[in-house]
Amino acid sequence: MCPMGTFAHTVRYRETLWVIARKYNTTVNAILAVNPGIDPYNLRIGQIICIPMTNNFFR
């Protein structure tokens, strides 16, 4: 379950943290901050990660 101010994202085939961060207008560091313990170089298809909502989220 993701903490308040974030939402869940399910990793898809060929997605990297950089691609996910760009999709949601955030940064890799911001995603890592709300997902302690994930390996940014070894995301798994179907893995659920939390994405922080930012002021730029809806742009």
N, CA, C and O atoms as a MOPAC input file, in Angstrom:
PM7 MOZYME 1SCF
protein

 N      0.85100 1    -1.17900 1     0.00000 1
 C      0.00000 1     0.00000 1     0.00000 1
 C      0.89200 1     1.23600 1     0.00000 1
 O      1.88300 1     1.30400 1     0.72700 1
 N      0.52900 1     2.19100 1    -0.81200 1
 C      1.33200 1     3.40400 1    -0.94000 1
 C      0.90200 1     4.45500 1     0.08100 1
 O     -0.27800 1     4.56100 1     0.41200 1
 N      1.86800 1     5.23100 1     0.57700 1
 C      1.54300 1     6.26100 1     1.56800 1
 C      0.75100 1     7.42000 1     0.96100 1
 O      0.69000 1     7.57700 1    -0.25900 1
 N      0.15400 1     8.21600 1     1.82200 1
 C     -0.60300 1     9.37700 1     1.38000 1
 C      0.30600 1    10.28700 1     0.54300 1
 O      1.48600 1    10.45600 1     0.85100 1
 N     -0.25500 1    10.85800 1    -0.50100 1
 C      0.50900 1    11.72800 1    -1.38400 1
 C      1.20400 1    10.97900 1    -2.50300 1
 O      1.97900 1    11.55200 1    -3.26900 1
 N      0.91200 1     9.67000 1    -2.58700 1
 C      1.46700 1     8.84800 1    -3.65900 1
 C      0.35900 1     7.96400 1    -4.22300 1
 O     -0.73000 1     7.87800 1    -3.65500 1
 N      0.64700 1     7.31400 1    -5.33700 1
 C     -0.29300 1     6.34500 1    -5.89600 1
 C      0.50200 1     5.17400 1    -6.45000 1
 O      1.70300 1     5.28700 1    -6.69300 1
 N     -0.16900 1     4.05900 1    -6.64600 1
 C      0.49200 1     2.83500 1    -7.09700 1
 C      0.62900 1     2.80400 1    -8.61700 1
 O     -0.25900 1     3.24300 1    -9.34900 1
 N      1.75300 1     2.28100 1    -9.06600 1
 C      2.00300 1     2.05100 1   -10.48200 1
 C      2.51800 1     0.62500 1   -10.62100 1
 O      3.39800 1     0.20600 1    -9.86900 1
 N      1.97600 1    -0.12000 1   -11.57400 1
 C      2.43700 1    -1.47900 1   -11.84400 1
 C      3.42900 1    -1.43600 1   -13.00300 1
 O      3.10600 1    -0.95900 1   -14.09100 1
 N      4.62400 1    -1.93400 1   -12.76300 1
 C      5.68700 1    -1.91200 1   -13.76300 1
 C      5.30600 1    -2.81100 1   -14.93400 1
 O      4.85000 1    -3.94000 1   -14.75400 1
 N      5.50500 1    -2.27800 1   -16.13800 1
 C      5.21100 1    -3.00800 1   -17.37300 1
 C      6.50300 1    -3.37500 1   -18.09600 1
 O      7.58700 1    -2.91100 1   -17.74500 1
 N      6.35900 1    -4.20700 1   -19.09700 1
 C      7.48700 1    -4.64600 1   -19.91500 1
 C      8.25800 1    -3.44400 1   -20.44700 1
 O      7.66700 1    -2.51200 1   -20.99200 1
 N      9.56400 1    -3.46800 1   -20.28800 1
 C     10.50400 1    -2.45700 1   -20.77600 1
 C     10.44000 1    -1.11400 1   -20.05800 1
 O     11.07500 1    -0.16100 1   -20.50800 1
 N      9.70400 1    -1.00400 1   -18.96900 1
 C      9.69700 1     0.24800 1   -18.22000 1
 C     10.91900 1     0.31800 1   -17.30900 1
 O     11.30500 1    -0.66700 1   -16.67900 1
 N     11.50700 1     1.48800 1   -17.25800 1
 C     12.58900 1     1.78300 1   -16.32400 1
 C     12.09100 1     2.87800 1   -15.39400 1
 O     11.05300 1     3.48800 1   -15.64900 1
 N     12.82400 1     3.12800 1   -14.32200 1
 C     12.41700 1     4.22200 1   -13.43100 1
 C     12.43300 1     5.54900 1   -14.16800 1
 O     11.58700 1     6.40700 1   -13.91700 1
 N     13.38300 1     5.72900 1   -15.07200 1
 C     13.45400 1     6.97500 1   -15.83700 1
 C     12.19600 1     7.15500 1   -16.69200 1
 O     11.62700 1     8.24600 1   -16.73500 1
 N     11.76800 1     6.10600 1   -17.36100 1
 C     10.55700 1     6.15800 1   -18.19700 1
 C      9.33300 1     6.44800 1   -17.33300 1
 O      8.48800 1     7.26300 1   -17.70300 1
 N      9.23800 1     5.78800 1   -16.19100 1
 C      8.09800 1     5.99100 1   -15.29400 1
 C      8.10100 1     7.41600 1   -14.74400 1
 O      7.05500 1     8.06300 1   -14.68900 1
 N      9.27300 1     7.90300 1   -14.33900 1
 C      9.37300 1     9.26700 1   -13.81000 1
 C      8.94000 1    10.28100 1   -14.86100 1
 O      8.21200 1    11.22600 1   -14.55500 1
 N      9.37700 1    10.08900 1   -16.07300 1
 C      9.01100 1    11.00900 1   -17.16400 1
 C      7.50100 1    10.95600 1   -17.43000 1
 O      6.86700 1    11.98700 1   -17.65500 1
 N      6.94200 1     9.76000 1   -17.40100 1
 C      5.50300 1     9.58600 1   -17.64500 1
 C      4.67000 1    10.38900 1   -16.65200 1
 O      3.64900 1    10.97200 1   -17.01900 1
 N      5.10700 1    10.41700 1   -15.39600 1
 C      4.34100 1    11.07700 1   -14.34500 1
 C      4.91300 1    12.43900 1   -13.94200 1
 O      4.51600 1    13.00300 1   -12.92300 1
 N      5.84300 1    12.96400 1   -14.74200 1
 C      6.41300 1    14.29300 1   -14.52300 1
 C      7.02000 1    14.42700 1   -13.12400 1
 O      6.76800 1    15.39800 1   -12.41100 1
 N      7.82000 1    13.43700 1   -12.75500 1
 C      8.53300 1    13.46300 1   -11.47700 1
 C      9.97300 1    13.05600 1   -11.74200 1
 O     10.39000 1    13.00900 1   -12.90000 1
 N     10.73400 1    12.76300 1   -10.71300 1
 C     12.13200 1    12.37700 1   -10.88300 1
 C     12.36700 1    10.96400 1   -10.35600 1
 O     11.59800 1    10.44000 1    -9.55100 1
 N     13.44100 1    10.37400 1   -10.83200 1
 C     13.83700 1     9.05500 1   -10.33700 1
 C     14.11600 1     9.13800 1    -8.84000 1
 O     13.71000 1     8.25300 1    -8.08600 1
 N     14.80300 1    10.18900 1    -8.40300 1
 C     15.10900 1    10.33400 1    -6.97500 1
 C     13.84800 1    10.44300 1    -6.13100 1
 O     13.80000 1     9.90400 1    -5.02500 1
 N     12.82400 1    11.13100 1    -6.63500 1
 C     11.56200 1    11.24500 1    -5.89200 1
 C     10.88400 1     9.88100 1    -5.77500 1
 O     10.32000 1     9.55800 1    -4.72900 1
 N     10.93400 1     9.08800 1    -6.83200 1
 C     10.34900 1     7.74300 1    -6.78800 1
 C     11.12900 1     6.86800 1    -5.80600 1
 O     10.53200 1     6.14100 1    -5.01200 1
 N     12.44300 1     6.93600 1    -5.85900 1
 C     13.26300 1     6.14200 1    -4.94000 1
 C     13.01600 1     6.53400 1    -3.48700 1
 O     13.05700 1     5.68200 1    -2.60000 1
 N     12.76000 1     7.81600 1    -3.23800 1
 C     12.54000 1     8.29000 1    -1.86800 1
 C     11.29900 1     7.66600 1    -1.23400 1
 O     11.26900 1     7.44300 1    -0.02300 1
 N     10.27700 1     7.38300 1    -2.04000 1
 C      9.04100 1     6.80600 1    -1.48600 1
 C      8.98400 1     5.28400 1    -1.64900 1
 O      7.99100 1     4.65200 1    -1.29100 1
 N     10.05000 1     4.70900 1    -2.19000 1
 C     10.13600 1     3.25800 1    -2.37900 1
 C     11.46100 1     2.73000 1    -1.83800 1
 O     12.27400 1     2.21000 1    -2.60200 1
 N     11.69000 1     2.85700 1    -0.53000 1
 C     12.96600 1     2.38800 1     0.01000 1
 C     13.13800 1     0.88800 1    -0.22900 1
 O     12.21200 1     0.09600 1    -0.04800 1
 N     14.32500 1     0.53400 1    -0.63000 1
 C     14.61600 1    -0.88300 1    -0.80700 1
 C     14.43000 1    -1.41400 1    -2.21600 1
 O     14.82300 1    -2.54800 1    -2.48700 1
 N     13.84000 1    -0.63600 1    -3.13300 1
 C     13.72400 1    -1.17000 1    -4.49300 1
 C     15.06000 1    -1.02400 1    -5.20400 1
 O     15.82900 1    -0.10300 1    -4.92900 1
 N     15.31900 1    -1.93100 1    -6.10800 1
 C     16.53900 1    -1.89100 1    -6.90700 1
 C     16.19900 1    -1.21700 1    -8.22900 1
 O     15.49700 1    -1.80400 1    -9.05300 1
 N     16.68400 1     0.00900 1    -8.45000 1
 C     16.31600 1     0.72500 1    -9.67400 1
 C     16.82800 1     0.05800 1   -10.94600 1
 O     16.36200 1     0.37600 1   -12.04000 1
 N     17.77500 1    -0.86000 1   -10.81600 1
 C     18.33000 1    -1.54500 1   -11.98200 1
 C     17.70400 1    -2.91400 1   -12.20600 1
 O     18.08300 1    -3.62900 1   -13.13400 1
 N     16.74900 1    -3.28000 1   -11.35900 1
 C     16.14700 1    -4.60600 1   -11.47100 1
 C     14.65100 1    -4.55000 1   -11.16600 1
 O     14.16900 1    -5.24500 1   -10.27200 1
 N     13.92000 1    -3.72200 1   -11.91000 1
 C     12.46500 1    -3.69400 1   -11.75200 1
 C     11.89400 1    -4.94400 1   -12.39900 1
 O     12.41400 1    -5.42800 1   -13.40400 1
 N     10.83000 1    -5.45800 1   -11.82300 1
 C     10.19100 1    -6.66200 1   -12.35000 1
 C      8.82500 1    -6.31600 1   -12.93000 1
 O      8.10700 1    -5.48200 1   -12.37700 1
 N      8.46700 1    -6.94500 1   -14.03100 1
 C      7.13700 1    -6.77800 1   -14.59800 1
 C      6.13000 1    -7.20000 1   -13.54000 1
 O      6.25900 1    -8.26900 1   -12.94300 1
 N      5.12800 1    -6.35900 1   -13.30800 1
 C      4.11100 1    -6.64700 1   -12.30500 1
 C      4.42900 1    -6.08600 1   -10.93200 1
 O      3.57100 1    -6.07500 1   -10.05000 1
 N      5.66400 1    -5.61800 1   -10.74400 1
 C      6.05500 1    -5.01900 1    -9.46300 1
 C      5.27100 1    -3.72200 1    -9.25900 1
 O      5.11900 1    -2.93100 1   -10.19100 1
 N      4.78000 1    -3.50900 1    -8.05200 1
 C      4.03400 1    -2.29300 1    -7.74300 1
 C      4.95300 1    -1.33700 1    -7.00800 1
 O      5.54100 1    -1.68100 1    -5.98200 1
 N      5.07000 1    -0.12300 1    -7.54900 1
 C      5.86300 1     0.91500 1    -6.90600 1
 C      4.97100 1     2.12700 1    -6.66300 1
 O      3.95400 1     2.31000 1    -7.33100 1
 N      5.36600 1     2.94100 1    -5.70700 1
 C      4.60300 1     4.14300 1    -5.37500 1
 C      5.18900 1     5.33300 1    -6.12700 1
 O      6.40600 1     5.48200 1    -6.23500 1
 N      4.30700 1     6.16700 1    -6.63700 1
 C      4.70200 1     7.35900 1    -7.38400 1
 C      4.24300 1     8.58200 1    -6.60100 1
 O      3.06500 1     8.68800 1    -6.25900 1
 N      5.16300 1     9.51300 1    -6.31000 1
 C      4.75700 1    10.71300 1    -5.58000 1
 C      3.96200 1    11.65500 1    -6.47800 1
 O      4.29700 1    11.84500 1    -7.64700 1
 N      2.91600 1    12.23400 1    -5.92200 1
 C      2.16200 1    13.24800 1    -6.65500 1
 C      2.85800 1    14.58400 1    -6.44200 1
 O      3.23900 1    14.92700 1    -5.32300 1
 N      3.01900 1    15.32900 1    -7.51900 1
 C      3.67100 1    16.63100 1    -7.44900 1
 C      2.73600 1    17.69000 1    -7.99600 1
 O      1.67900 1    17.37700 1    -8.54400 1
 N      3.12800 1    18.94100 1    -7.84600 1
 C      2.34000 1    20.04100 1    -8.40800 1
 C      2.28600 1    19.95600 1    -9.92200 1
 O      1.35100 1    20.46500 1   -10.54100 1
 N      3.28300 1    19.31600 1   -10.52400 1
 C      3.35300 1    19.19300 1   -11.98300 1
 C      2.67400 1    17.93700 1   -12.50400 1
 O      2.73200 1    17.65600 1   -13.70100 1
 N      2.03300 1    17.17900 1   -11.62800 1
 C      1.48400 1    15.87800 1   -11.98700 1
 C      0.50900 1    15.94100 1   -13.15300 1
 O      0.52600 1    15.05900 1   -14.01200 1
 N     -0.33500 1    16.95300 1   -13.20500 1
 C     -1.39600 1    16.99600 1   -14.21200 1
 C     -1.01800 1    17.76900 1   -15.46400 1
 O     -1.88800 1    18.04200 1   -16.29100 1
 N      0.22700 1    18.12600 1   -15.63000 1
 C      0.64400 1    18.85800 1   -16.83100 1
 C      0.81600 1    17.94100 1   -18.00200 1
 O      1.16400 1    18.39100 1   -19.09400 1

